[in-house]
């Protein structure tokens, strides 16, 4: 990832521990430096635990002013549509990209 961008690839089921142990510490570091630019690539998705869903819904609130851009890279159609529908609730700018445009997503989120 370019400097200043947090990037993750996710497959399978997302659990609360994934947020607690991996995602949240990375966001804390990014927010401390002044900006959160977040990219997530989801090739496949087998659901989320209740704790992970809660973490996902609240992850941006604490650092709302630092949040700049989020890029979701996926070919999962329902996820693209849902993100486009409720993305206005996400702090900062949010954009979805198909897997084939992963490089464009990285460039956009870093810009």
Secondary structure, DSSP 8 states (H G I E B T S, - for coil): --TT-EEEEE-S-B-HHHIIIIIHHHHHHHHHHT-EEEEEEES----B-HHHHHHHHHTTTTTTTTEEEEEEEE--HHHHHHHHHHGGGSSSEEEEE-GGGHHHHHHHHH-
